[in-house]
Amino acid sequence: MKKSLPKLPLNLVWLFKMAWRDSRRNRGRLLLFLTAITLGIAALVAIQSFNDSLKQDIDRQSQGLLGADLAIESRSTLSPPIQQYIDSIAVEQASESAFASMILLPRTGDSRLVQVRALKGNFPFYGAIKTEPTEAVQNYRKRAGALLDKTLMKQFKVQVGDSVKVGTSMFVVEGALVSAPGQTGITASVAPAVYVSDEYLDKAALIQKGSRIEYSYYLKFKEGMPASQLASIEARLEQERLRYETVESRKQAIGRAFDFFDRFLYLVAFVALLLGCIGVASAVYIYLKNKLRTIAVLRCVGARSTQVFIIYLIQVVTMGFLGSVIGAILGSAIQTLLPQVLQDFLPFEISLSVSWPAIFSGILIGTGMSLLFALAPLLSLRKISPLRTIRVAEDVHQKDRDPLKWLVWLLIAASIFGFVFWQLGDLLQAVIFSLGIGIAFLLLVAVAAIVMWLTKRFFPTGWSYVWRQSIANLYRPNNQTRTLIVSIGLGTALLTTLFFIQNLLLDRVNLAGGQDLPNMILFDIQSSQKEGVKQLFEAEELPILQEAPIVTMRLAELNGQTIQDIDFEPEDIAFENEGPADEVNNRDNRRNRRTLSREYRISFRDYLVDTEEIIEGEWFPRVESPDDTIYISVAERFTKMTGLKMGDELTFNVQGALIKTVVGSIRKVDWARLQSNFFVLFPAGVLEEAPQFHILVTRSPSKEVTARFQQQLVLDYPNVSAVDLDLILSTVEDVLSKVSFVIQFMALFSILTGLMVLIGSVILSKFQRVKESVLLRTLGAQSGQILKINALEYFLLGSLASLTGILLALVGSYLLARFSFKISFVPEILPIITIYVIITSLTVIIGLLNSREVVSQSPLAVLRGQ
């Protein structure tokens, strides 16, 4: 005698058969579930796959990123002892002198501030400097040739063979610089590079006393960086106050830079996934409401509530899995677009490959999240009784205070927080981000509840039939008010916030370049050249808005101790701490010591400018007697970088002369404006006789005057550099537009996901409303009336959702402007109206398109189709 199979849970074959058979008629509606999750997973997989490829390429090309095993940076040439030490440890060396300078293009008459790089030696040892044509990288070293950044050549229409004047010398343009170790499209936009051979640099007469030059020394070892000697090498370089970078530190720096960017993109993609999950919950909720009678029949023929639950759980998990698989495949394909989107930010080419960890994690996250969001409506199936076959009014969502539903919501909240914490790695930031999402979600739910209550409580009985019917649909059974307001509102809030943030950054730039503010700064003016440069100002009728002498010096002692003897406390400086405690403390010590031991450009005067404000202490404008205490003023930002405080004693080394000072005041400085602001400011009466150069600040009335002035400046004083604020502002705007494009590209996933959720919600609402519309048609309602009823309902829903999302975006953007960017936030009305019109119109159009079936066919045909 055969043993009968247990009803549950071992009879899984029957459960899977029932799940398959039950889904045959309604798979089209389950597809809405699938599409809701697909795009969010596609975004996550695309980013993670790209990130995996990026990390692999960073590891593979780590030496090529630096171009050497060790790079040493200094603002002066190396002393003979340290040069001898380097000769003893390296098998090959190269050097580079880099400084800002003006160049003149004789063929076009244009001038431009560039970064001149003079190479000596066979650099790079790893990787390559890529040029067009390829042989240009060799030719420019053999004669007085130059390599110009490709963007610079394109901007000024420079051709190979043209001449460029650098200082007093003419160089032949051998080719375009495509890429070099560590160079990206962004750095080229801000400071385009011009490469010349070190052999011809002296003839250009560009290096004057006080010129700001960055010297880089590149070392190659016999078998890479010797790990056994790393500690001793670092100690010697620290002792000499030299900055340095190894292959490993460059790799970590690039990784950290892109890690922050990746985290942001992950969070944007995760918001898209959350929108998809809301669509999943909505789709499952509506799908199950259409299955109530089927479920009741199953209960009548003996199926247990747990069996019914598992049948529909199998359907949900299957569709979530399929949607995640499709999303993972789509994300793997989309990752090929990311290098094109991020090409200006990448220091090298990315070799893309399939990332199986990204695919598997995407499938796991997608399936898990879709299951979690679908569990709440699924749990209600356990309460469906067989009497539902004859009770019409019973609803799938009974108010039974099911404790399992609270557990599901806790799991959802925990999963959201866990993912955010995984990406940010910071508990406080994860809490803030998760709370932000939760508050936005609750606010949207509250708005939907309030709307339904108000429309029911204050129903306009005296209005026309079409209006009454449309408004009643907002709170009647089968309404979509909550689902549409939450899904559309969250999407609108995200996209509008991104738009406002972009405008905030651009406004910050525009604030720095106001109509009455300086727009040109001249620096590296020698004392003997100052009067001649002023005559150029007079010739063009340019005002001198500010004149500042600059003295170069180093800090010798702090409170009686040399910088090397000070044991810095890690909490004294607000650097990001990563790694073990000992490693963090050592790194903070190095950073603090480097900050204080750097070479400073310091000015002196007996007055404060309008960008400065004393916030602590007293400003001492002048020293009357050599025996008086010298009270200096330091910038607030500088105190945060170094831990300096009021009353600290600082001894500066000014060209060999030691000057003792005391911190007498702390200034708040507006660094956004392009004028001469300084970390440290001396009073008058101390540094007048010290070796110095000068800065002059002016405002040019037009681009034509600026171009004419700079051309004459390059001819008469080639070592003097001019910073054109208008050009910088346009460059910054270009950089911000590239960043904005990346953000908008990722936000596209949220747009498409939100659109799919919107379409799915509207289509599902059609299935709920079709019988109501057919009943209205049967009672004599005309097609035009039904279309108006649907149009008004979706207009009200779209308006409420978009306006709520915009309001959330306004609040979020204000908080960002107030506490992050420290500027006032004044939103523009036109973009807000545009966003509202677009979102609302899409809602109405999609709703009307889904109403065509009801109005284009007879009521009997529609019912038979259902």
Protein Blocks (a to p, Z undefined) as FASTA:
>chain_A
ZZdddfbfklmmlmmmmmmmmmmmmmmmmmmmmmmmmmmmmmmmmmmmmmmmmmmmmmmm
mmmmnopabdcddfbdcdfklmmmmmmmpcbdcdddddddddddfknopacddddddded
jddfehcdddddfklmmmmmmmccddddfklmmmnopaehiacdehjbccddfbdcfbde
hiafklmmmmccddddfklmmmnomacghiacddddddddfkopafklmmmmmmmmmmno
pacddfklmmmmmmmmmmmmmmmmmmmmmmmmmmmmmmmmmmmmmmmmmmmmmmmmmmmn
opafklmmmmmmmmmmmmmmmmmmmmmmmmmmmmmmmmmmmmmmpcbdcdddddfklmmm
mmmmmmmmmmmmmmmmmmmmmmpcfklmmmmkbcfbdcehpaklmmmmmmmmmmmmmmmm
mmnopaklmmmmmmmmmmmmmmmmmmmmmmmmmmmmmccfkbcfklmmmmmmmmgghiak
lmmmmmmmmmmmmmmmmmmmmmmmmmmmmmmmgfkbcfbdcehiafklmmmmmmmmmmno
pacfbdcdddddddfbgghiafklpccdfklpccddedjfklmmmmmmmmmmmmmmpccd
ddddfbdcfkbccfedjddfbdfbfkbccdddddfklmmmnopaehiacdddeehiacdd
ddfbdcdddfkbgcdddfbdcdehilmmpccddddddddfbfklmmmmmmmmmmmmmmbc
cddfklmmmmmmmmmmmmmmmmmmmmmmmmmmmmmmmmmmmmmmmmmmmmmmmmmmmnop
afklmmmmmmmmmmmmmmmmmmmmmmmmmmmmmmmmmmmnopacdddfklmmmmmmmmmm
mmmmmmmmmmmmmmmpcfklmmmmZZ
